[in-house]
Amino acid sequence: MFSEADGDIAWLSLELCSEITDDWYFSTIAMTTRTPKVGERLSIVGFRFEEGLMAGNDCASASPGRLLAASGDVIAVHNGRDRLLLPFPAVEIACGSHGAMSGGAVLDGEGLLLGVISRGWEIEDNEGPTYAAWIPVALGMKVDVPWPPEVYEQGVSVVDLPADLCRLVGREAVAVIGDNIQWVVWFDEPLAWRPDLTSVARPPWRTTQRP
């Protein structure tokens, strides 16, 4: 399920398609709620399928292609720049990107995921810009985790998933309150915001309606 209101990000679930052995393991990439700084170097990674070479069945497929990567400096962080191209929180990066890279990872210098490639411009100097959908809004989306069966609670916001399933740096800076997802703007150290502590001055924060 996806819409622009979700921040141009969709969460996918996995289902087991074959037997697994004792030497199998699954790993997940860690995410961060940190706000990237202007001038900070970010890396983007995407995968371009080779045309006409996808093959497989309902359970598995072979998908040859090329892994593409680039890096560039943050130009700006937008909390919804305009209603047409960027109606959601986004990071603008001085970096070129190619077609089919959309949905690829956007990583900071520590290798933490802070967004996914949303839109990019191919121009002669290869400087972009590339626009990355920033993750705070998507953390409020409710997801089902069908596998392993009967292990995880279903219909839970991503930010509320257990740490063994969702590795999230700065989790304490995000809160789902009613139909809203609210988050603290932080740059170097996570700053917890407790909405129930009304006597404490609130740090800078952003809010949007939860998808």
VMD Tcl script that draws the C-alpha trace (Angstrom):
set ca {
  {0.00 0.00 0.00}
  {1.47 3.35 -1.01}
  {0.56 6.95 -1.59}
  {2.40 10.27 -1.78}
  {1.12 10.99 1.73}
  {3.26 8.10 2.97}
  {6.38 10.05 2.09}
  {7.05 8.11 -1.14}
  {8.16 5.09 0.89}
  {6.59 1.63 1.03}
  {7.42 -1.20 3.45}
  {7.57 -4.74 2.08}
  {7.07 -8.00 3.96}
  {8.85 -11.31 3.36}
  {7.44 -14.79 3.14}
  {9.44 -18.00 3.31}
  {9.72 -19.68 -0.11}
  {12.09 -22.55 0.64}
  {13.51 -24.58 3.48}
  {16.22 -22.89 5.51}
  {19.21 -24.57 7.13}
  {21.06 -23.87 10.36}
  {23.72 -21.82 8.54}
  {21.17 -19.39 7.10}
  {20.73 -15.95 8.60}
  {18.89 -12.75 7.82}
  {20.32 -9.29 8.33}
  {18.72 -5.86 8.25}
  {20.19 -2.45 7.61}
  {20.02 0.00 10.49}
  {18.07 3.23 9.99}
  {18.35 6.64 11.62}
  {15.90 9.44 12.36}
  {18.74 11.98 12.34}
  {18.36 15.10 10.24}
  {21.23 15.31 7.74}
  {23.18 18.56 7.75}
  {23.59 20.85 4.75}
  {26.99 20.03 3.22}
  {27.07 16.52 4.67}
  {28.18 13.79 2.27}
  {25.60 11.07 1.58}
  {25.79 7.99 -0.62}
  {23.07 6.59 -2.88}
  {22.81 3.02 -4.14}
  {20.40 1.60 -6.72}
  {19.95 -1.46 -8.91}
  {19.20 -1.33 -12.62}
  {17.79 -4.54 -14.12}
  {19.09 -5.70 -17.45}
  {16.19 -5.37 -19.85}
  {14.50 -8.62 -20.78}
  {16.55 -10.79 -18.42}
  {14.16 -11.14 -15.50}
  {12.96 -14.72 -15.15}
  {11.48 -16.91 -12.46}
  {8.24 -18.04 -10.87}
  {5.94 -16.95 -8.08}
  {8.52 -17.84 -5.45}
  {11.92 -16.96 -6.88}
  {13.42 -15.06 -9.75}
  {16.78 -14.39 -11.38}
  {17.24 -10.68 -11.99}
  {20.63 -9.77 -13.50}
  {21.56 -6.13 -13.54}
  {24.00 -3.51 -12.37}
  {24.52 -2.06 -8.91}
  {24.93 1.71 -9.22}
  {26.37 3.98 -6.54}
  {27.26 7.65 -6.21}
  {27.75 10.29 -3.51}
  {27.09 13.97 -3.06}
  {26.58 16.73 -0.50}
  {23.25 17.69 1.05}
  {21.86 20.85 -0.51}
  {18.71 21.17 1.62}
  {16.24 19.25 3.77}
  {12.60 19.88 2.83}
  {9.53 19.26 4.97}
  {7.31 19.24 1.88}
  {8.78 21.70 -0.62}
  {5.84 21.81 -3.05}
  {2.59 20.03 -3.83}
  {3.72 18.49 -7.12}
  {7.23 17.03 -6.91}
  {8.02 16.99 -3.19}
  {4.86 17.04 -1.05}
  {6.66 14.90 1.57}
  {9.82 15.29 3.72}
  {12.82 14.99 1.42}
  {16.58 15.49 1.27}
  {18.06 17.26 -1.76}
  {21.49 15.90 -2.72}
  {24.04 17.33 -5.19}
  {24.46 14.00 -6.91}
  {23.38 12.48 -10.20}
  {21.23 9.36 -10.41}
  {20.02 7.19 -13.26}
  {16.67 5.74 -14.20}
  {15.65 2.62 -12.24}
  {17.59 3.76 -9.16}
  {14.36 4.93 -7.52}
  {13.76 3.08 -4.27}
  {17.48 2.60 -3.68}
  {19.16 3.29 -0.35}
  {20.39 6.68 0.82}
  {23.11 6.23 3.44}
  {25.00 8.56 5.75}
  {28.70 8.34 6.60}
  {28.03 5.69 9.24}
  {26.20 3.45 6.79}
  {22.79 4.20 8.34}
  {19.73 4.37 6.10}
  {17.97 7.74 6.29}
  {15.85 7.59 3.15}
  {15.31 6.16 -0.30}
  {15.86 7.63 -3.76}
  {12.66 9.26 -4.93}
  {13.44 11.47 -7.91}
  {16.52 12.47 -9.82}
  {17.62 14.54 -12.78}
  {20.10 13.31 -15.38}
  {22.08 16.30 -16.61}
  {25.44 16.64 -18.33}
  {27.54 17.43 -15.25}
  {26.06 14.47 -13.31}
  {25.49 16.72 -10.31}
  {21.77 16.04 -10.12}
  {20.12 16.96 -7.92}
  {18.72 13.71 -6.55}
  {15.80 13.87 -4.12}
  {15.58 11.31 -1.35}
  {12.35 10.54 0.50}
  {13.21 11.05 4.17}
  {11.92 8.34 6.52}
  {10.20 10.07 9.53}
  {6.67 10.04 8.04}
  {6.98 6.42 6.91}
  {7.90 5.33 10.45}
  {4.29 5.95 11.44}
  {2.90 3.51 8.86}
  {1.35 0.34 10.25}
  {2.74 -2.93 8.90}
  {2.13 -6.65 9.16}
  {5.00 -9.08 9.66}
  {3.69 -12.45 8.40}
  {6.95 -14.35 8.77}
  {7.94 -15.97 11.05}
  {4.26 -16.72 11.71}
  {2.76 -15.82 15.09}
  {5.98 -14.21 16.33}
  {5.34 -10.49 15.95}
  {2.28 -8.39 16.68}
  {0.50 -7.34 13.49}
  {-0.66 -3.86 12.49}
  {2.07 -2.07 14.44}
  {3.70 1.22 13.45}
  {7.23 0.73 12.13}
  {8.68 2.89 14.92}
  {7.05 0.55 17.48}
  {8.46 -2.68 16.01}
  {10.86 -4.53 18.35}
  {14.56 -3.68 18.10}
  {15.51 -7.16 16.85}
  {13.34 -6.56 13.78}
  {13.79 -2.83 13.24}
  {17.20 -1.36 14.08}
  {16.52 2.35 14.42}
  {18.99 4.91 15.78}
  {17.13 7.79 17.39}
  {13.90 5.85 17.91}
  {13.22 7.92 21.02}
  {12.96 11.06 18.88}
  {9.83 9.83 17.06}
  {6.32 9.35 18.41}
  {2.98 8.30 16.94}
  {0.23 10.32 18.60}
  {-3.28 9.62 17.40}
  {-3.30 10.17 13.65}
  {-0.05 12.11 13.69}
  {3.60 11.13 13.45}
  {5.82 13.65 15.23}
  {9.59 13.78 15.37}
  {12.36 15.82 16.92}
  {14.91 17.47 14.68}
  {18.33 16.30 15.86}
  {21.76 16.31 14.28}
  {24.45 14.78 16.51}
  {22.87 13.09 19.52}
  {19.29 11.73 19.74}
  {17.07 14.03 21.80}
  {14.06 12.33 23.31}
  {10.81 14.25 23.26}
  {8.18 13.13 25.77}
  {4.90 14.76 24.67}
  {3.36 13.89 28.05}
  {5.88 16.08 29.88}
  {4.14 19.35 29.09}
  {6.20 21.27 31.66}
  {9.37 20.64 29.68}
  {10.15 22.99 26.82}
  {9.66 21.12 23.55}
  {12.60 21.02 21.14}
  {12.11 21.85 17.45}
  {9.79 19.24 15.95}
  {7.85 18.41 12.82}
  {4.45 16.83 12.53}
  {2.30 15.34 9.80}
  {-0.79 13.21 9.60}
  {-0.05 9.52 9.78}
  {-0.80 7.52 6.60}
}
mol new
graphics top color blue
foreach p $ca { graphics top sphere $p radius 0.5 }
foreach p [lrange $ca 0 end-1] q [lrange $ca 1 end] { graphics top cylinder $p $q radius 0.2 }
display resetview
